[in-house]
Amino acid sequence: MENTQEYSIHPLALLSPDRTPEEQAVLVESISELDQLVPITRWGNQIVDGRHRLHACNELGL
């Protein structure tokens, strides 16, 4: 289930740099093992903080 289509990315979220594929893989592994510990912050239907966590959770089917 792909949730990223329900939310757009707020311009503030784009201030954080993109992750390399290796960094994203580490995040996916961490969330898989420990669960998502830091919440994703939304404002309306926009992601303000946590776009990388959202993608990781979507990859894991969470």
N, CA, C and O atoms as a Tripos MOL2 file, in Angstrom:
@<TRIPOS>MOLECULE
protein
  248   247    62     0     0
PROTEIN
NO_CHARGES

@<TRIPOS>ATOM
      1 N           0.8450   -1.1790    0.0000 N.3       1 MET1
      2 CA          0.0000    0.0000    0.0000 C.3       1 MET1
      3 C           0.8890    1.2390    0.0000 C.2       1 MET1
      4 O           1.6660    1.4420    0.9330 O.2       1 MET1
      5 N           0.7850    2.0450   -1.0040 N.am      2 GLU2
      6 CA          1.6320    3.2140   -1.1730 C.3       2 GLU2
      7 C           0.9070    4.4420   -0.6330 C.2       2 GLU2
      8 O          -0.0790    4.8830   -1.2240 O.2       2 GLU2
      9 N           1.3810    5.0030    0.4820 N.am      3 ASN3
     10 CA          0.7340    6.1490    1.1010 C.3       3 ASN3
     11 C           1.2780    7.4780    0.6100 C.2       3 ASN3
     12 O           0.6650    8.5100    0.8800 O.2       3 ASN3
     13 N           2.3870    7.5020   -0.0900 N.am      4 THR4
     14 CA          2.9930    8.7630   -0.4880 C.3       4 THR4
     15 C           2.1000    9.5420   -1.4360 C.2       4 THR4
     16 O           2.2450   10.7610   -1.5310 O.2       4 THR4
     17 N           1.1830    8.8940   -2.1430 N.am      5 GLN5
     18 CA          0.2900    9.6010   -3.0460 C.3       5 GLN5
     19 C          -0.7500   10.4040   -2.2860 C.2       5 GLN5
     20 O          -1.3300   11.3370   -2.8420 O.2       5 GLN5
     21 N          -0.9960   10.0710   -1.0510 N.am      6 GLU6
     22 CA         -1.9790   10.7870   -0.2470 C.3       6 GLU6
     23 C          -1.4040   12.0910    0.3080 C.2       6 GLU6
     24 O          -2.1610   12.9930    0.6680 O.2       6 GLU6
     25 N          -0.1060   12.1990    0.3790 N.am      7 TYR7
     26 CA          0.5430   13.3500    0.9840 C.3       7 TYR7
     27 C           1.5280   13.9750    0.0100 C.2       7 TYR7
     28 O           2.2650   13.2810   -0.6900 O.2       7 TYR7
     29 N           1.5250   15.2920   -0.0180 N.am      8 SER8
     30 CA          2.5660   15.9750   -0.7740 C.3       8 SER8
     31 C           3.6630   16.3600    0.2160 C.2       8 SER8
     32 O           3.4540   16.3570    1.4290 O.2       8 SER8
     33 N           4.8050   16.6820   -0.3090 N.am      9 ILE9
     34 CA          5.9410   17.0640    0.5300 C.3       9 ILE9
     35 C           5.9570   18.5820    0.6470 C.2       9 ILE9
     36 O           6.0160   19.2910   -0.3570 O.2       9 ILE9
     37 N           5.9030   19.0680    1.8680 N.am     10 HIS10
     38 CA          5.9460   20.5060    2.1260 C.3      10 HIS10
     39 C           7.3430   21.0260    1.7600 C.2      10 HIS10
     40 O           8.3280   20.3140    1.9570 O.2      10 HIS10
     41 N           7.4440   22.2380    1.2380 N.am     11 PRO11
     42 CA          8.7600   22.7830    0.8830 C.3      11 PRO11
     43 C           9.7670   22.7660    2.0350 C.2      11 PRO11
     44 O          10.9650   22.6090    1.7990 O.2      11 PRO11
     45 N           9.3030   22.9240    3.2690 N.am     12 LEU12
     46 CA         10.2320   22.8640    4.4070 C.3      12 LEU12
     47 C          10.8950   21.5030    4.5260 C.2      12 LEU12
     48 O          12.0520   21.4090    4.9350 O.2      12 LEU12
     49 N          10.1780   20.4550    4.1750 N.am     13 ALA13
     50 CA         10.7480   19.1060    4.2670 C.3      13 ALA13
     51 C          11.8720   18.9100    3.2710 C.2      13 ALA13
     52 O          12.7370   18.0550    3.4610 O.2      13 ALA13
     53 N          11.8600   19.6930    2.2190 N.am     14 LEU14
     54 CA         12.8970   19.5670    1.1940 C.3      14 LEU14
     55 C          14.2120   20.2270    1.6050 C.2      14 LEU14
     56 O          15.2100   20.1320    0.8910 O.2      14 LEU14
     57 N          14.2080   20.8970    2.7580 N.am     15 LEU15
     58 CA         15.4470   21.4930    3.2530 C.3      15 LEU15
     59 C          16.4300   20.4320    3.7370 C.2      15 LEU15
     60 O          17.6400   20.6550    3.7240 O.2      15 LEU15
     61 N          15.9170   19.2840    4.1630 N.am     16 SER16
     62 CA         16.8150   18.2000    4.5570 C.3      16 SER16
     63 C          17.3200   17.5200    3.2840 C.2      16 SER16
     64 O          16.5570   17.3080    2.3420 O.2      16 SER16
     65 N          18.5960   17.1840    3.2630 N.am     17 PRO17
     66 CA         19.1570   16.6060    2.0430 C.3      17 PRO17
     67 C          18.5940   15.2200    1.7570 C.2      17 PRO17
     68 O          18.1570   14.5100    2.6630 O.2      17 PRO17
     69 N          18.6130   14.8520    0.4900 N.am     18 ASP18
     70 CA         18.2080   13.5020    0.1090 C.3      18 ASP18
     71 C          19.1890   12.5040    0.7060 C.2      18 ASP18
     72 O          20.3600   12.8130    0.9220 O.2      18 ASP18
     73 N          18.6950   11.3190    0.9630 N.am     19 ARG19
     74 CA         19.5540   10.2480    1.4820 C.3      19 ARG19
     75 C          20.1090    9.4540    0.3150 C.2      19 ARG19
     76 O          19.4800    9.3330   -0.7360 O.2      19 ARG19
     77 N          21.2840    8.9270    0.5200 N.am     20 THR20
     78 CA         21.8350    8.0150   -0.4740 C.3      20 THR20
     79 C          21.0670    6.7000   -0.3630 C.2      20 THR20
     80 O          20.4290    6.4500    0.6600 O.2      20 THR20
     81 N          21.1140    5.8680   -1.3810 N.am     21 PRO21
     82 CA         20.4530    4.5580   -1.2670 C.3      21 PRO21
     83 C          20.9570    3.7550   -0.0620 C.2      21 PRO21
     84 O          20.1880    3.0250    0.5650 O.2      21 PRO21
     85 N          22.2260    3.8890    0.2550 N.am     22 GLU22
     86 CA         22.7820    3.1630    1.4030 C.3      22 GLU22
     87 C          22.1990    3.6950    2.7090 C.2      22 GLU22
     88 O          21.8500    2.9160    3.5960 O.2      22 GLU22
     89 N          22.0930    5.0180    2.8300 N.am     23 GLU23
     90 CA         21.5230    5.6170    4.0370 C.3      23 GLU23
     91 C          20.0530    5.2430    4.1920 C.2      23 GLU23
     92 O          19.5880    4.9760    5.3000 O.2      23 GLU23
     93 N          19.3300    5.2260    3.0870 N.am     24 GLN24
     94 CA         17.9130    4.8440    3.1490 C.3      24 GLN24
     95 C          17.7740    3.3810    3.5450 C.2      24 GLN24
     96 O          16.8590    3.0290    4.2880 O.2      24 GLN24
     97 N          18.6680    2.5270    3.0620 N.am     25 ALA25
     98 CA         18.6300    1.1060    3.4230 C.3      25 ALA25
     99 C          18.8680    0.9220    4.9220 C.2      25 ALA25
    100 O          18.2500    0.0610    5.5480 O.2      25 ALA25
    101 N          19.7550    1.7230    5.4940 N.am     26 VAL26
    102 CA         20.0020    1.6580    6.9390 C.3      26 VAL26
    103 C          18.7510    2.0930    7.7020 C.2      26 VAL26
    104 O          18.3950    1.4810    8.7090 O.2      26 VAL26
    105 N          18.0890    3.1350    7.2320 N.am     27 LEU27
    106 CA         16.8530    3.5850    7.8790 C.3      27 LEU27
    107 C          15.7690    2.5170    7.8010 C.2      27 LEU27
    108 O          15.0780    2.2590    8.7860 O.2      27 LEU27
    109 N          15.6190    1.9010    6.6420 N.am     28 VAL28
    110 CA         14.6220    0.8370    6.4760 C.3      28 VAL28
    111 C          14.9230   -0.3090    7.4330 C.2      28 VAL28
    112 O          14.0180   -0.8350    8.0800 O.2      28 VAL28
    113 N          16.1780   -0.6900    7.5210 N.am     29 GLU29
    114 CA         16.5670   -1.7850    8.4390 C.3      29 GLU29
    115 C          16.2870   -1.4050    9.8890 C.2      29 GLU29
    116 O          15.7920   -2.2250   10.6630 O.2      29 GLU29
    117 N          16.6000   -0.1730   10.2570 N.am     30 SER30
    118 CA         16.3710    0.2860   11.6220 C.3      30 SER30
    119 C          14.8770    0.2660   11.9650 C.2      30 SER30
    120 O          14.4920   -0.2110   13.0320 O.2      30 SER30
    121 N          14.0490    0.7760   11.0730 N.am     31 ILE31
    122 CA         12.6070    0.7810   11.3270 C.3      31 ILE31
    123 C          12.0710   -0.6400   11.3590 C.2      31 ILE31
    124 O          11.1590   -0.9420   12.1290 O.2      31 ILE31
    125 N          12.6220   -1.5060   10.5390 N.am     32 SER32
    126 CA         12.2000   -2.9030   10.5290 C.3      32 SER32
    127 C          12.5050   -3.5770   11.8660 C.2      32 SER32
    128 O          11.7020   -4.3610   12.3710 O.2      32 SER32
    129 N          13.6550   -3.2690   12.4250 N.am     33 GLU33
    130 CA         14.0730   -3.9090   13.6770 C.3      33 GLU33
    131 C          13.4820   -3.2440   14.9210 C.2      33 GLU33
    132 O          13.0820   -3.9270   15.8640 O.2      33 GLU33
    133 N          13.4290   -1.9130   14.9180 N.am     34 LEU34
    134 CA         13.0680   -1.1820   16.1320 C.3      34 LEU34
    135 C          11.6930   -0.5290   16.0750 C.2      34 LEU34
    136 O          11.2140   -0.0200   17.0880 O.2      34 LEU34
    137 N          11.0540   -0.5330   14.9180 N.am     35 ASP35
    138 CA          9.7990    0.1660   14.6570 C.3      35 ASP35
    139 C          10.1070    1.6420   14.4160 C.2      35 ASP35
    140 O          11.2470    2.0760   14.5830 O.2      35 ASP35
    141 N           9.1190    2.3940   14.0320 N.am     36 GLN36
    142 CA          9.3000    3.8180   13.7820 C.3      36 GLN36
    143 C           9.2620    4.5350   15.1190 C.2      36 GLN36
    144 O           8.2210    4.5590   15.7760 O.2      36 GLN36
    145 N          10.3720    5.1150   15.5330 N.am     37 LEU37
    146 CA         10.4700    5.7440   16.8490 C.3      37 LEU37
    147 C          10.1660    7.2330   16.8150 C.2      37 LEU37
    148 O           9.6930    7.7890   17.8060 O.2      37 LEU37
    149 N          10.4310    7.8880   15.6870 N.am     38 VAL38
    150 CA         10.2130    9.3280   15.5550 C.3      38 VAL38
    151 C           8.9910    9.5300   14.6590 C.2      38 VAL38
    152 O           8.9560    9.0180   13.5400 O.2      38 VAL38
    153 N           7.9990   10.2650   15.1350 N.am     39 PRO39
    154 CA          6.7820   10.4320   14.3310 C.3      39 PRO39
    155 C           7.0310   11.2590   13.0670 C.2      39 PRO39
    156 O           7.9800   12.0390   12.9880 O.2      39 PRO39
    157 N           6.1620   11.0660   12.0950 N.am     40 ILE40
    158 CA          6.1530   11.8630   10.8810 C.3      40 ILE40
    159 C           5.2290   13.0480   11.1450 C.2      40 ILE40
    160 O           4.0890   12.8720   11.5760 O.2      40 ILE40
    161 N           5.7220   14.2480   10.8860 N.am     41 THR41
    162 CA          4.9520   15.4580   11.1550 C.3      41 THR41
    163 C           4.2540   15.9180    9.8820 C.2      41 THR41
    164 O           4.8820   16.1180    8.8420 O.2      41 THR41
    165 N           2.9390   16.0790    9.9930 N.am     42 ARG42
    166 CA          2.1430   16.5430    8.8580 C.3      42 ARG42
    167 C           1.5250   17.8870    9.1780 C.2      42 ARG42
    168 O           1.3220   18.2290   10.3430 O.2      42 ARG42
    169 N           1.2310   18.6340    8.1540 N.am     43 TRP43
    170 CA          0.4340   19.8360    8.2450 C.3      43 TRP43
    171 C          -0.5940   19.7120    7.1460 C.2      43 TRP43
    172 O          -0.2830   19.8920    5.9690 O.2      43 TRP43
    173 N          -1.8180   19.4070    7.5290 N.am     44 GLY44
    174 CA         -2.8370   19.0870    6.5390 C.3      44 GLY44
    175 C          -2.4410   17.8130    5.8170 C.2      44 GLY44
    176 O          -2.1790   16.7940    6.4560 O.2      44 GLY44
    177 N          -2.3950   17.8590    4.5180 N.am     45 ASN45
    178 CA         -1.9950   16.6990    3.7160 C.3      45 ASN45
    179 C          -0.5620   16.8090    3.2210 C.2      45 ASN45
    180 O          -0.1930   16.2080    2.2120 O.2      45 ASN45
    181 N           0.2430   17.5860    3.9440 N.am     46 GLN46
    182 CA          1.6410   17.7420    3.5590 C.3      46 GLN46
    183 C           2.5630   17.1950    4.6470 C.2      46 GLN46
    184 O           2.3070   17.3630    5.8400 O.2      46 GLN46
    185 N           3.6270   16.5460    4.2180 N.am     47 ILE47
    186 CA          4.6540   16.0660    5.1400 C.3      47 ILE47
    187 C           5.6240   17.2120    5.3850 C.2      47 ILE47
    188 O           6.2550   17.7130    4.4540 O.2      47 ILE47
    189 N           5.7390   17.6250    6.6470 N.am     48 VAL48
    190 CA          6.6490   18.7020    7.0140 C.3      48 VAL48
    191 C           7.9850   18.1200    7.4700 C.2      48 VAL48
    192 O           9.0420   18.6900    7.1980 O.2      48 VAL48
    193 N           7.9350   17.0000    8.1540 N.am     49 ASP49
    194 CA          9.1540   16.3450    8.6350 C.3      49 ASP49
    195 C           8.9190   14.8420    8.6060 C.2      49 ASP49
    196 O           7.9010   14.3570    9.1000 O.2      49 ASP49
    197 N           9.8550   14.1120    8.0300 N.am     50 GLY50
    198 CA          9.7590   12.6580    8.0410 C.3      50 GLY50
    199 C           9.5500   12.0290    6.6760 C.2      50 GLY50
    200 O           9.0810   10.8950    6.5850 O.2      50 GLY50
    201 N           9.8910   12.7470    5.6090 N.am     51 ARG51
    202 CA          9.6670   12.1770    4.2800 C.3      51 ARG51
    203 C          10.4720   10.9040    4.0570 C.2      51 ARG51
    204 O          10.0130    9.9920    3.3690 O.2      51 ARG51
    205 N          11.6720   10.8340    4.6350 N.am     52 HIS52
    206 CA         12.4770    9.6250    4.4980 C.3      52 HIS52
    207 C          11.8770    8.4750    5.3130 C.2      52 HIS52
    208 O          11.8780    7.3260    4.8700 O.2      52 HIS52
    209 N          11.3690    8.7910    6.4990 N.am     53 ARG53
    210 CA         10.7020    7.7720    7.3230 C.3      53 ARG53
    211 C           9.4390    7.2770    6.6330 C.2      53 ARG53
    212 O           9.1410    6.0830    6.6720 O.2      53 ARG53
    213 N           8.6960    8.1750    6.0030 N.am     54 LEU54
    214 CA          7.4970    7.7720    5.2880 C.3      54 LEU54
    215 C           7.8310    6.7940    4.1660 C.2      54 LEU54
    216 O           7.1590    5.7760    4.0030 O.2      54 LEU54
    217 N           8.8570    7.1030    3.4060 N.am     55 HIS55
    218 CA          9.2610    6.2090    2.3140 C.3      55 HIS55
    219 C           9.7360    4.8570    2.8630 C.2      55 HIS55
    220 O           9.4440    3.8100    2.2830 O.2      55 HIS55
    221 N          10.4620    4.8860    3.9720 N.am     56 ALA56
    222 CA         10.9220    3.6420    4.5920 C.3      56 ALA56
    223 C           9.7310    2.8130    5.0750 C.2      56 ALA56
    224 O           9.6930    1.6020    4.8610 O.2      56 ALA56
    225 N           8.7730    3.4500    5.7150 N.am     57 CYS57
    226 CA          7.5870    2.7300    6.2010 C.3      57 CYS57
    227 C           6.7980    2.1630    5.0310 C.2      57 CYS57
    228 O           6.3190    1.0310    5.0970 O.2      57 CYS57
    229 N           6.6580    2.9370    3.9630 N.am     58 ASN58
    230 CA          5.9600    2.4330    2.7770 C.3      58 ASN58
    231 C           6.6860    1.2270    2.1870 C.2      58 ASN58
    232 O           6.0570    0.2600    1.7570 O.2      58 ASN58
    233 N           8.0070    1.2960    2.1730 N.am     59 GLU59
    234 CA          8.7870    0.1710    1.6450 C.3      59 GLU59
    235 C           8.5650   -1.0880    2.4690 C.2      59 GLU59
    236 O           8.5800   -2.1980    1.9360 O.2      59 GLU59
    237 N           8.3570   -0.9100    3.7800 N.am     60 LEU60
    238 CA          8.1210   -2.0380    4.6770 C.3      60 LEU60
    239 C           6.6560   -2.4370    4.7510 C.2      60 LEU60
    240 O           6.3160   -3.4250    5.4020 O.2      60 LEU60
    241 N           5.7870   -1.6840    4.0940 N.am     61 GLY61
    242 CA          4.3650   -1.9940    4.1090 C.3      61 GLY61
    243 C           3.6810   -1.5850    5.3880 C.2      61 GLY61
    244 O           2.6440   -2.1430    5.7470 O.2      61 GLY61
    245 N           4.2490   -0.6140    6.0830 N.am     62 LEU62
    246 CA          3.6540   -0.1370    7.3470 C.3      62 LEU62
    247 C           2.7240    1.0290    7.0900 C.2      62 LEU62
    248 O           2.1310    1.5640    8.0260 O.2      62 LEU62
@<TRIPOS>BOND
     1     1     2 1
     2     2     3 1
     3     3     4 2
     4     3     5 am
     5     5     6 1
     6     6     7 1
     7     7     8 2
     8     7     9 am
     9     9    10 1
    10    10    11 1
    11    11    12 2
    12    11    13 am
    13    13    14 1
    14    14    15 1
    15    15    16 2
    16    15    17 am
    17    17    18 1
    18    18    19 1
    19    19    20 2
    20    19    21 am
    21    21    22 1
    22    22    23 1
    23    23    24 2
    24    23    25 am
    25    25    26 1
    26    26    27 1
    27    27    28 2
    28    27    29 am
    29    29    30 1
    30    30    31 1
    31    31    32 2
    32    31    33 am
    33    33    34 1
    34    34    35 1
    35    35    36 2
    36    35    37 am
    37    37    38 1
    38    38    39 1
    39    39    40 2
    40    39    41 am
    41    41    42 1
    42    42    43 1
    43    43    44 2
    44    43    45 am
    45    45    46 1
    46    46    47 1
    47    47    48 2
    48    47    49 am
    49    49    50 1
    50    50    51 1
    51    51    52 2
    52    51    53 am
    53    53    54 1
    54    54    55 1
    55    55    56 2
    56    55    57 am
    57    57    58 1
    58    58    59 1
    59    59    60 2
    60    59    61 am
    61    61    62 1
    62    62    63 1
    63    63    64 2
    64    63    65 am
    65    65    66 1
    66    66    67 1
    67    67    68 2
    68    67    69 am
    69    69    70 1
    70    70    71 1
    71    71    72 2
    72    71    73 am
    73    73    74 1
    74    74    75 1
    75    75    76 2
    76    75    77 am
    77    77    78 1
    78    78    79 1
    79    79    80 2
    80    79    81 am
    81    81    82 1
    82    82    83 1
    83    83    84 2
    84    83    85 am
    85    85    86 1
    86    86    87 1
    87    87    88 2
    88    87    89 am
    89    89    90 1
    90    90    91 1
    91    91    92 2
    92    91    93 am
    93    93    94 1
    94    94    95 1
    95    95    96 2
    96    95    97 am
    97    97    98 1
    98    98    99 1
    99    99   100 2
   100    99   101 am
   101   101   102 1
   102   102   103 1
   103   103   104 2
   104   103   105 am
   105   105   106 1
   106   106   107 1
   107   107   108 2
   108   107   109 am
   109   109   110 1
   110   110   111 1
   111   111   112 2
   112   111   113 am
   113   113   114 1
   114   114   115 1
   115   115   116 2
   116   115   117 am
   117   117   118 1
   118   118   119 1
   119   119   120 2
   120   119   121 am
   121   121   122 1
   122   122   123 1
   123   123   124 2
   124   123   125 am
   125   125   126 1
   126   126   127 1
   127   127   128 2
   128   127   129 am
   129   129   130 1
   130   130   131 1
   131   131   132 2
   132   131   133 am
   133   133   134 1
   134   134   135 1
   135   135   136 2
   136   135   137 am
   137   137   138 1
   138   138   139 1
   139   139   140 2
   140   139   141 am
   141   141   142 1
   142   142   143 1
   143   143   144 2
   144   143   145 am
   145   145   146 1
   146   146   147 1
   147   147   148 2
   148   147   149 am
   149   149   150 1
   150   150   151 1
   151   151   152 2
   152   151   153 am
   153   153   154 1
   154   154   155 1
   155   155   156 2
   156   155   157 am
   157   157   158 1
   158   158   159 1
   159   159   160 2
   160   159   161 am
   161   161   162 1
   162   162   163 1
   163   163   164 2
   164   163   165 am
   165   165   166 1
   166   166   167 1
   167   167   168 2
   168   167   169 am
   169   169   170 1
   170   170   171 1
   171   171   172 2
   172   171   173 am
   173   173   174 1
   174   174   175 1
   175   175   176 2
   176   175   177 am
   177   177   178 1
   178   178   179 1
   179   179   180 2
   180   179   181 am
   181   181   182 1
   182   182   183 1
   183   183   184 2
   184   183   185 am
   185   185   186 1
   186   186   187 1
   187   187   188 2
   188   187   189 am
   189   189   190 1
   190   190   191 1
   191   191   192 2
   192   191   193 am
   193   193   194 1
   194   194   195 1
   195   195   196 2
   196   195   197 am
   197   197   198 1
   198   198   199 1
   199   199   200 2
   200   199   201 am
   201   201   202 1
   202   202   203 1
   203   203   204 2
   204   203   205 am
   205   205   206 1
   206   206   207 1
   207   207   208 2
   208   207   209 am
   209   209   210 1
   210   210   211 1
   211   211   212 2
   212   211   213 am
   213   213   214 1
   214   214   215 1
   215   215   216 2
   216   215   217 am
   217   217   218 1
   218   218   219 1
   219   219   220 2
   220   219   221 am
   221   221   222 1
   222   222   223 1
   223   223   224 2
   224   223   225 am
   225   225   226 1
   226   226   227 1
   227   227   228 2
   228   227   229 am
   229   229   230 1
   230   230   231 1
   231   231   232 2
   232   231   233 am
   233   233   234 1
   234   234   235 1
   235   235   236 2
   236   235   237 am
   237   237   238 1
   238   238   239 1
   239   239   240 2
   240   239   241 am
   241   241   242 1
   242   242   243 1
   243   243   244 2
   244   243   245 am
   245   245   246 1
   246   246   247 1
   247   247   248 2
@<TRIPOS>SUBSTRUCTURE
     1 MET1         2 RESIDUE 1 A MET
     2 GLU2         6 RESIDUE 1 A GLU
     3 ASN3        10 RESIDUE 1 A ASN
     4 THR4        14 RESIDUE 1 A THR
     5 GLN5        18 RESIDUE 1 A GLN
     6 GLU6        22 RESIDUE 1 A GLU
     7 TYR7        26 RESIDUE 1 A TYR
     8 SER8        30 RESIDUE 1 A SER
     9 ILE9        34 RESIDUE 1 A ILE
    10 HIS10       38 RESIDUE 1 A HIS
    11 PRO11       42 RESIDUE 1 A PRO
    12 LEU12       46 RESIDUE 1 A LEU
    13 ALA13       50 RESIDUE 1 A ALA
    14 LEU14       54 RESIDUE 1 A LEU
    15 LEU15       58 RESIDUE 1 A LEU
    16 SER16       62 RESIDUE 1 A SER
    17 PRO17       66 RESIDUE 1 A PRO
    18 ASP18       70 RESIDUE 1 A ASP
    19 ARG19       74 RESIDUE 1 A ARG
    20 THR20       78 RESIDUE 1 A THR
    21 PRO21       82 RESIDUE 1 A PRO
    22 GLU22       86 RESIDUE 1 A GLU
    23 GLU23       90 RESIDUE 1 A GLU
    24 GLN24       94 RESIDUE 1 A GLN
    25 ALA25       98 RESIDUE 1 A ALA
    26 VAL26      102 RESIDUE 1 A VAL
    27 LEU27      106 RESIDUE 1 A LEU
    28 VAL28      110 RESIDUE 1 A VAL
    29 GLU29      114 RESIDUE 1 A GLU
    30 SER30      118 RESIDUE 1 A SER
    31 ILE31      122 RESIDUE 1 A ILE
    32 SER32      126 RESIDUE 1 A SER
    33 GLU33      130 RESIDUE 1 A GLU
    34 LEU34      134 RESIDUE 1 A LEU
    35 ASP35      138 RESIDUE 1 A ASP
    36 GLN36      142 RESIDUE 1 A GLN
    37 LEU37      146 RESIDUE 1 A LEU
    38 VAL38      150 RESIDUE 1 A VAL
    39 PRO39      154 RESIDUE 1 A PRO
    40 ILE40      158 RESIDUE 1 A ILE
    41 THR41      162 RESIDUE 1 A THR
    42 ARG42      166 RESIDUE 1 A ARG
    43 TRP43      170 RESIDUE 1 A TRP
    44 GLY44      174 RESIDUE 1 A GLY
    45 ASN45      178 RESIDUE 1 A ASN
    46 GLN46      182 RESIDUE 1 A GLN
    47 ILE47      186 RESIDUE 1 A ILE
    48 VAL48      190 RESIDUE 1 A VAL
    49 ASP49      194 RESIDUE 1 A ASP
    50 GLY50      198 RESIDUE 1 A GLY
    51 ARG51      202 RESIDUE 1 A ARG
    52 HIS52      206 RESIDUE 1 A HIS
    53 ARG53      210 RESIDUE 1 A ARG
    54 LEU54      214 RESIDUE 1 A LEU
    55 HIS55      218 RESIDUE 1 A HIS
    56 ALA56      222 RESIDUE 1 A ALA
    57 CYS57      226 RESIDUE 1 A CYS
    58 ASN58      230 RESIDUE 1 A ASN
    59 GLU59      234 RESIDUE 1 A GLU
    60 LEU60      238 RESIDUE 1 A LEU
    61 GLY61      242 RESIDUE 1 A GLY
    62 LEU62      246 RESIDUE 1 A LEU
